[in-house]
Amino acid sequence: MKKDNSRRSFLKNIALAAGSAIALSSCDMKAIDNFLQKNFRTLSKDEVDDIIASLQQEYKEKYGKEFTVSAKPATDGILFGYALDLSRCIGCRRCVYACVEENNQSRDPQIHWIQVLQMEKEKGIDFADSNIHYNPEKVPEEGHFYLPVQCQQCRNPQCTTVCPVKATWQEPDGIVVVDYNWCIGCRYCMAACPYGARHFNWAEPSVPDDELNTNVHYLGNRPRMKGVVEKCTFCIQRVREGRYPACVEVCPVGARKFGNLLDPESEIRYILENKRVLVLKQELNTQPKFYYFFGV
């Protein structure tokens, strides 16, 4: 333990003194501790508890609110999967804004983890002719259907393989996560994702204080910083507590389904076994756990 403390003290001194770390020289020791934090997957329980306590204090000081920060791990015997009924979706975008509110996404500049594409029924699923900026007086619009796209939570996620610092990975319950403290903002993961599901914070995220969701998860919806990548995590802060993702709960037509793929009695298993199911860009072998189907 003494050796580790000596090493950390040495690194702190180097960070303060070295010319390559001039930007850190104006920071306090707490900021330097954050800079030197180990990868989340290598932390001990005590180290995680310390980080969580530190974040809760930091958020209280910054936002003037009490935050509950969770680091709850995956539960054995659970592999999360998602299904979306294309025959029911009406393109109302309520899922988009429920996701924004639940996951503390920036309002200015806007970041949306869910994007809804309008497509022509005659052409079928055609990304080249899809319209993300549709704005009719009423939806659904005749002759069209809607295809929401978000992180596909792939079994073979290309985004995690290209990260040079291992800041993103797939959890045992199938959720692909990002450790914002380790993300260096290189955006390799964004280039590797064939679904456009990752989003970069070009500016300091802006969320009104009165709209902050204070129930957060370290690997999910906690406040982010400028210069990192973020993405859908199936509302990790909710699903690991036995709740549905916010987008599932808000859907007015019940088009969104969510559950445990390992449970043979679950609704999502019934859908996979009894409905016409497809995944996006199947030829890429990313093996999404986000399924589209036609219920009627």
Contacts in CASP RR format, 6 or more apart in sequence:
PFRMAT RR
TARGET T0000
AUTHOR 0000-0000-0000
METHOD contacts of the structure
MODEL  1
MKKDNSRRSFLKNIALAAGSAIALSSCDMKAIDNFLQKNFRTLSKDEVDD
IIASLQQEYKEKYGKEFTVSAKPATDGILFGYALDLSRCIGCRRCVYACV
EENNQSRDPQIHWIQVLQMEKEKGIDFADSNIHYNPEKVPEEGHFYLPVQ
CQQCRNPQCTTVCPVKATWQEPDGIVVVDYNWCIGCRYCMAACPYGARHF
NWAEPSVPDDELNTNVHYLGNRPRMKGVVEKCTFCIQRVREGRYPACVEV
CPVGARKFGNLLDPESEIRYILENKRVLVLKQELNTQPKFYYFFGV
8 36 0 8 1.000
11 36 0 8 1.000
12 29 0 8 1.000
12 32 0 8 1.000
12 33 0 8 1.000
12 36 0 8 1.000
14 21 0 8 1.000
15 21 0 8 1.000
15 24 0 8 1.000
15 32 0 8 1.000
15 35 0 8 1.000
15 36 0 8 1.000
16 24 0 8 1.000
16 25 0 8 1.000
16 32 0 8 1.000
17 25 0 8 1.000
24 31 0 8 1.000
24 32 0 8 1.000
24 35 0 8 1.000
27 35 0 8 1.000
30 54 0 8 1.000
34 181 0 8 1.000
37 51 0 8 1.000
37 181 0 8 1.000
37 182 0 8 1.000
38 47 0 8 1.000
39 166 0 8 1.000
39 167 0 8 1.000
39 179 0 8 1.000
39 182 0 8 1.000
40 48 0 8 1.000
40 179 0 8 1.000
40 181 0 8 1.000
40 182 0 8 1.000
40 218 0 8 1.000
40 219 0 8 1.000
41 169 0 8 1.000
43 51 0 8 1.000
48 71 0 8 1.000
48 218 0 8 1.000
51 71 0 8 1.000
51 218 0 8 1.000
52 69 0 8 1.000
52 70 0 8 1.000
52 71 0 8 1.000
52 218 0 8 1.000
55 67 0 8 1.000
55 69 0 8 1.000
55 218 0 8 1.000
55 222 0 8 1.000
56 66 0 8 1.000
56 67 0 8 1.000
56 68 0 8 1.000
56 69 0 8 1.000
59 65 0 8 1.000
59 67 0 8 1.000
59 69 0 8 1.000
59 214 0 8 1.000
59 222 0 8 1.000
59 223 0 8 1.000
60 66 0 8 1.000
60 67 0 8 1.000
62 223 0 8 1.000
63 209 0 8 1.000
63 212 0 8 1.000
63 223 0 8 1.000
64 209 0 8 1.000
65 209 0 8 1.000
65 212 0 8 1.000
65 214 0 8 1.000
66 214 0 8 1.000
67 214 0 8 1.000
67 215 0 8 1.000
67 216 0 8 1.000
67 222 0 8 1.000
68 214 0 8 1.000
68 215 0 8 1.000
68 216 0 8 1.000
69 216 0 8 1.000
69 217 0 8 1.000
69 218 0 8 1.000
69 222 0 8 1.000
70 215 0 8 1.000
70 216 0 8 1.000
70 217 0 8 1.000
70 218 0 8 1.000
70 237 0 8 1.000
70 240 0 8 1.000
70 241 0 8 1.000
71 217 0 8 1.000
71 218 0 8 1.000
71 219 0 8 1.000
72 217 0 8 1.000
72 240 0 8 1.000
72 241 0 8 1.000
73 171 0 8 1.000
73 172 0 8 1.000
73 240 0 8 1.000
74 171 0 8 1.000
74 172 0 8 1.000
74 173 0 8 1.000
74 174 0 8 1.000
74 175 0 8 1.000
74 240 0 8 1.000
75 173 0 8 1.000
75 240 0 8 1.000
76 172 0 8 1.000
77 260 0 8 1.000
77 262 0 8 1.000
78 173 0 8 1.000
78 260 0 8 1.000
78 262 0 8 1.000
79 173 0 8 1.000
79 174 0 8 1.000
79 260 0 8 1.000
79 261 0 8 1.000
79 262 0 8 1.000
79 289 0 8 1.000
80 153 0 8 1.000
80 173 0 8 1.000
80 174 0 8 1.000
80 175 0 8 1.000
80 234 0 8 1.000
80 239 0 8 1.000
80 258 0 8 1.000
80 259 0 8 1.000
80 260 0 8 1.000
80 261 0 8 1.000
80 289 0 8 1.000
81 153 0 8 1.000
81 234 0 8 1.000
81 258 0 8 1.000
81 259 0 8 1.000
81 260 0 8 1.000
81 261 0 8 1.000
81 268 0 8 1.000
81 289 0 8 1.000
81 290 0 8 1.000
81 291 0 8 1.000
82 153 0 8 1.000
82 234 0 8 1.000
82 245 0 8 1.000
82 256 0 8 1.000
82 257 0 8 1.000
82 258 0 8 1.000
82 259 0 8 1.000
82 268 0 8 1.000
82 289 0 8 1.000
82 290 0 8 1.000
82 291 0 8 1.000
83 256 0 8 1.000
83 257 0 8 1.000
83 258 0 8 1.000
83 268 0 8 1.000
83 271 0 8 1.000
83 272 0 8 1.000
83 277 0 8 1.000
83 290 0 8 1.000
83 291 0 8 1.000
83 292 0 8 1.000
83 293 0 8 1.000
84 148 0 8 1.000
84 255 0 8 1.000
84 256 0 8 1.000
84 257 0 8 1.000
84 290 0 8 1.000
84 291 0 8 1.000
84 292 0 8 1.000
84 293 0 8 1.000
85 254 0 8 1.000
85 255 0 8 1.000
85 256 0 8 1.000
85 257 0 8 1.000
85 293 0 8 1.000
85 294 0 8 1.000
85 295 0 8 1.000
86 145 0 8 1.000
86 146 0 8 1.000
86 147 0 8 1.000
86 255 0 8 1.000
86 292 0 8 1.000
86 293 0 8 1.000
86 294 0 8 1.000
87 145 0 8 1.000
87 294 0 8 1.000
87 295 0 8 1.000
87 296 0 8 1.000
88 253 0 8 1.000
88 254 0 8 1.000
88 255 0 8 1.000
88 295 0 8 1.000
88 296 0 8 1.000
89 116 0 8 1.000
89 145 0 8 1.000
89 146 0 8 1.000
89 147 0 8 1.000
89 148 0 8 1.000
89 253 0 8 1.000
89 255 0 8 1.000
90 139 0 8 1.000
90 140 0 8 1.000
90 146 0 8 1.000
90 252 0 8 1.000
90 253 0 8 1.000
90 255 0 8 1.000
91 116 0 8 1.000
91 118 0 8 1.000
91 139 0 8 1.000
91 140 0 8 1.000
91 146 0 8 1.000
91 148 0 8 1.000
92 139 0 8 1.000
92 252 0 8 1.000
93 116 0 8 1.000
94 250 0 8 1.000
94 251 0 8 1.000
94 252 0 8 1.000
95 114 0 8 1.000
95 116 0 8 1.000
95 148 0 8 1.000
95 247 0 8 1.000
95 250 0 8 1.000
95 251 0 8 1.000
95 256 0 8 1.000
96 112 0 8 1.000
96 114 0 8 1.000
96 115 0 8 1.000
96 116 0 8 1.000
96 148 0 8 1.000
98 246 0 8 1.000
98 247 0 8 1.000
98 249 0 8 1.000
98 250 0 8 1.000
99 105 0 8 1.000
99 112 0 8 1.000
99 113 0 8 1.000
99 114 0 8 1.000
99 150 0 8 1.000
99 232 0 8 1.000
99 235 0 8 1.000
99 246 0 8 1.000
99 247 0 8 1.000
100 107 0 8 1.000
100 111 0 8 1.000
100 112 0 8 1.000
100 113 0 8 1.000
101 211 0 8 1.000
101 213 0 8 1.000
101 246 0 8 1.000
102 213 0 8 1.000
102 221 0 8 1.000
102 235 0 8 1.000
102 238 0 8 1.000
102 245 0 8 1.000
102 246 0 8 1.000
103 113 0 8 1.000
103 213 0 8 1.000
103 220 0 8 1.000
103 221 0 8 1.000
103 232 0 8 1.000
103 233 0 8 1.000
103 235 0 8 1.000
103 246 0 8 1.000
104 205 0 8 1.000
104 207 0 8 1.000
104 212 0 8 1.000
104 213 0 8 1.000
104 216 0 8 1.000
104 221 0 8 1.000
104 222 0 8 1.000
104 223 0 8 1.000
104 224 0 8 1.000
105 111 0 8 1.000
105 112 0 8 1.000
105 113 0 8 1.000
105 205 0 8 1.000
105 207 0 8 1.000
105 230 0 8 1.000
106 201 0 8 1.000
106 203 0 8 1.000
106 205 0 8 1.000
106 206 0 8 1.000
106 207 0 8 1.000
106 224 0 8 1.000
107 206 0 8 1.000
107 207 0 8 1.000
107 208 0 8 1.000
107 211 0 8 1.000
108 206 0 8 1.000
109 202 0 8 1.000
109 203 0 8 1.000
109 206 0 8 1.000
111 199 0 8 1.000
111 201 0 8 1.000
111 205 0 8 1.000
111 230 0 8 1.000
112 199 0 8 1.000
113 150 0 8 1.000
113 151 0 8 1.000
113 197 0 8 1.000
113 199 0 8 1.000
113 230 0 8 1.000
113 231 0 8 1.000
113 232 0 8 1.000
114 148 0 8 1.000
114 149 0 8 1.000
114 150 0 8 1.000
114 232 0 8 1.000
114 247 0 8 1.000
115 132 0 8 1.000
115 148 0 8 1.000
115 149 0 8 1.000
115 150 0 8 1.000
116 132 0 8 1.000
116 146 0 8 1.000
116 147 0 8 1.000
116 148 0 8 1.000
116 149 0 8 1.000
117 127 0 8 1.000
117 130 0 8 1.000
117 131 0 8 1.000
117 132 0 8 1.000
117 146 0 8 1.000
117 147 0 8 1.000
117 148 0 8 1.000
117 149 0 8 1.000
118 130 0 8 1.000
118 131 0 8 1.000
118 132 0 8 1.000
118 134 0 8 1.000
118 141 0 8 1.000
118 144 0 8 1.000
118 145 0 8 1.000
118 146 0 8 1.000
119 125 0 8 1.000
119 126 0 8 1.000
119 129 0 8 1.000
119 130 0 8 1.000
119 131 0 8 1.000
119 144 0 8 1.000
119 145 0 8 1.000
119 146 0 8 1.000
119 147 0 8 1.000
120 126 0 8 1.000
120 129 0 8 1.000
120 143 0 8 1.000
120 144 0 8 1.000
121 143 0 8 1.000
121 144 0 8 1.000
121 145 0 8 1.000
122 143 0 8 1.000
123 129 0 8 1.000
124 145 0 8 1.000
125 147 0 8 1.000
130 147 0 8 1.000
134 141 0 8 1.000
134 144 0 8 1.000
139 146 0 8 1.000
140 146 0 8 1.000
147 292 0 8 1.000
149 195 0 8 1.000
149 196 0 8 1.000
149 197 0 8 1.000
149 280 0 8 1.000
150 195 0 8 1.000
150 197 0 8 1.000
150 232 0 8 1.000
150 247 0 8 1.000
150 290 0 8 1.000
151 176 0 8 1.000
151 195 0 8 1.000
151 197 0 8 1.000
151 198 0 8 1.000
151 231 0 8 1.000
151 232 0 8 1.000
151 233 0 8 1.000
151 234 0 8 1.000
151 290 0 8 1.000
152 195 0 8 1.000
152 197 0 8 1.000
152 279 0 8 1.000
152 280 0 8 1.000
152 286 0 8 1.000
152 288 0 8 1.000
152 289 0 8 1.000
152 290 0 8 1.000
153 174 0 8 1.000
153 175 0 8 1.000
153 176 0 8 1.000
153 232 0 8 1.000
153 234 0 8 1.000
153 288 0 8 1.000
153 289 0 8 1.000
153 290 0 8 1.000
154 176 0 8 1.000
154 286 0 8 1.000
154 287 0 8 1.000
154 288 0 8 1.000
154 289 0 8 1.000
155 174 0 8 1.000
155 286 0 8 1.000
155 287 0 8 1.000
155 288 0 8 1.000
155 289 0 8 1.000
156 285 0 8 1.000
156 286 0 8 1.000
156 287 0 8 1.000
157 170 0 8 1.000
157 176 0 8 1.000
157 286 0 8 1.000
158 192 0 8 1.000
158 193 0 8 1.000
158 194 0 8 1.000
158 284 0 8 1.000
158 286 0 8 1.000
159 168 0 8 1.000
159 176 0 8 1.000
159 189 0 8 1.000
159 190 0 8 1.000
159 192 0 8 1.000
159 193 0 8 1.000
159 198 0 8 1.000
160 168 0 8 1.000
160 169 0 8 1.000
160 170 0 8 1.000
160 176 0 8 1.000
160 189 0 8 1.000
161 192 0 8 1.000
162 188 0 8 1.000
162 189 0 8 1.000
162 191 0 8 1.000
162 192 0 8 1.000
163 186 0 8 1.000
163 188 0 8 1.000
163 189 0 8 1.000
164 184 0 8 1.000
164 186 0 8 1.000
164 188 0 8 1.000
165 182 0 8 1.000
165 183 0 8 1.000
165 184 0 8 1.000
166 182 0 8 1.000
167 178 0 8 1.000
167 179 0 8 1.000
167 180 0 8 1.000
167 182 0 8 1.000
167 183 0 8 1.000
167 184 0 8 1.000
168 176 0 8 1.000
168 177 0 8 1.000
168 178 0 8 1.000
168 179 0 8 1.000
168 183 0 8 1.000
168 189 0 8 1.000
168 229 0 8 1.000
169 176 0 8 1.000
169 177 0 8 1.000
170 176 0 8 1.000
170 177 0 8 1.000
171 177 0 8 1.000
171 219 0 8 1.000
173 240 0 8 1.000
174 289 0 8 1.000
175 233 0 8 1.000
175 234 0 8 1.000
175 236 0 8 1.000
175 239 0 8 1.000
176 231 0 8 1.000
176 233 0 8 1.000
177 219 0 8 1.000
177 220 0 8 1.000
177 233 0 8 1.000
177 236 0 8 1.000
178 219 0 8 1.000
178 220 0 8 1.000
178 228 0 8 1.000
178 229 0 8 1.000
178 230 0 8 1.000
178 231 0 8 1.000
179 218 0 8 1.000
179 219 0 8 1.000
180 222 0 8 1.000
180 224 0 8 1.000
180 225 0 8 1.000
180 228 0 8 1.000
180 230 0 8 1.000
183 227 0 8 1.000
183 228 0 8 1.000
183 229 0 8 1.000
185 200 0 8 1.000
185 227 0 8 1.000
185 228 0 8 1.000
185 229 0 8 1.000
187 200 0 8 1.000
187 229 0 8 1.000
189 198 0 8 1.000
189 229 0 8 1.000
190 196 0 8 1.000
190 198 0 8 1.000
190 199 0 8 1.000
190 200 0 8 1.000
190 229 0 8 1.000
194 281 0 8 1.000
194 284 0 8 1.000
194 286 0 8 1.000
195 280 0 8 1.000
195 281 0 8 1.000
197 231 0 8 1.000
197 232 0 8 1.000
198 229 0 8 1.000
198 230 0 8 1.000
198 231 0 8 1.000
199 229 0 8 1.000
199 230 0 8 1.000
199 231 0 8 1.000
200 227 0 8 1.000
200 228 0 8 1.000
200 229 0 8 1.000
201 224 0 8 1.000
201 225 0 8 1.000
201 226 0 8 1.000
201 227 0 8 1.000
201 228 0 8 1.000
201 229 0 8 1.000
201 230 0 8 1.000
202 226 0 8 1.000
202 227 0 8 1.000
203 226 0 8 1.000
204 225 0 8 1.000
204 226 0 8 1.000
205 223 0 8 1.000
205 224 0 8 1.000
205 225 0 8 1.000
205 226 0 8 1.000
207 223 0 8 1.000
212 223 0 8 1.000
213 221 0 8 1.000
215 237 0 8 1.000
216 222 0 8 1.000
216 223 0 8 1.000
216 237 0 8 1.000
217 233 0 8 1.000
217 236 0 8 1.000
217 237 0 8 1.000
217 240 0 8 1.000
219 233 0 8 1.000
219 236 0 8 1.000
220 233 0 8 1.000
220 236 0 8 1.000
220 237 0 8 1.000
221 233 0 8 1.000
221 235 0 8 1.000
221 236 0 8 1.000
221 237 0 8 1.000
224 230 0 8 1.000
234 245 0 8 1.000
234 258 0 8 1.000
235 243 0 8 1.000
235 244 0 8 1.000
235 245 0 8 1.000
235 246 0 8 1.000
235 247 0 8 1.000
238 244 0 8 1.000
238 245 0 8 1.000
238 246 0 8 1.000
239 245 0 8 1.000
239 258 0 8 1.000
243 249 0 8 1.000
244 258 0 8 1.000
245 256 0 8 1.000
245 258 0 8 1.000
247 256 0 8 1.000
248 256 0 8 1.000
248 257 0 8 1.000
248 258 0 8 1.000
257 267 0 8 1.000
257 268 0 8 1.000
257 271 0 8 1.000
258 268 0 8 1.000
259 266 0 8 1.000
259 267 0 8 1.000
259 268 0 8 1.000
260 266 0 8 1.000
260 268 0 8 1.000
261 268 0 8 1.000
261 269 0 8 1.000
261 272 0 8 1.000
261 289 0 8 1.000
263 269 0 8 1.000
268 291 0 8 1.000
271 277 0 8 1.000
271 291 0 8 1.000
271 293 0 8 1.000
272 291 0 8 1.000
275 293 0 8 1.000
275 294 0 8 1.000
275 295 0 8 1.000
276 293 0 8 1.000
276 294 0 8 1.000
276 295 0 8 1.000
277 291 0 8 1.000
277 292 0 8 1.000
277 293 0 8 1.000
278 291 0 8 1.000
278 292 0 8 1.000
278 293 0 8 1.000
279 287 0 8 1.000
279 288 0 8 1.000
279 290 0 8 1.000
279 291 0 8 1.000
279 292 0 8 1.000
280 288 0 8 1.000
280 290 0 8 1.000
280 292 0 8 1.000
END
